[in-house]
Amino acid sequence: MKKKRRLIAVLPTLLTLGNAACGFGAITYAAKVGPEYLGQAANGGGLTRMLGSSPGLYNSFENQHLFIAAALIFVAMLFDALDGSAARWANQTSEFGAQLDSLCDAISFGVAPAFLMLQMVQFRTDYHPRLLWVIALLFAVCTILRLARFNVETEEEDTHEGFSGLPSPAAAGVVASFLVAMRGIYKLSETEHDTLAKSIADWLIPAVAWSLPWITLAVAALMVSRIHYSHVFNQLFRGQRSRRHVLQLVFSMALVFLVQELAIPVLFCYFAFSSPIRAFWEEVVSGRLYKSKQI
């Protein structure tokens, strides 16, 4: 019985370390020093065989590294969502687990997305390298500050119904989602016929590269803000769900079905930027109402 209990206690720690492993893997793949790249000469391009061998920029060996790195960020998000639930299920929540979780999050949701943004943008735009480096550094630093603040302000009995500031996994998801979407955009741009979709894709490729640093900077600022964000997982899968939540879920599923990878940045940006826009609008409206009462 003791051995079984000890085995269950190890599970949350393994899930948390899986999060860190995915973050490290994302960095190495983005830098092209992952295991498939180190063994490229020996295995004859195993990564290309795994992902598909059809010709084209979006599906070539040289352009898959950022897609895999971004996908690993999302796998890290899955591990991060499961480790807390596993710890509570096993009744093994501890200060050690909380601190370990934050350290792993700093790698997967701080350092890794910042490095991915650098790798994505540096050779596709004319931005000064120092500017890009500073934006990436600010993102990593804001993630660490966000995690430290969460640890200090969150009590053990907290229900996690909402967050003060954008959660670091969501901020990392915003950055990584654009790299995932680029695969779909390249696929559209490589169609033989000159269609509207091809024209839009040709415009989106440079537009994403030029806008990604500023989106990264924006979500970095939102992480250390005091704007309230709801806990999406708890709203959808625990407790009572409002009609608005159900409609949002249906709309999200329909969007993913229609445009596949291209829906991911739309959904993540909606979550990241809808709350500050709503808060700003409420401030404007309340300010106007206050002025009208004074008059």
Summary of the structure (lengths in Angstrom):
residues: 295
radius of gyration: 21.0
end to end distance: 73.3
largest distance: 78.4
contacts: 916
relative contact order: 0.10
helix: 78%
strand: 2%
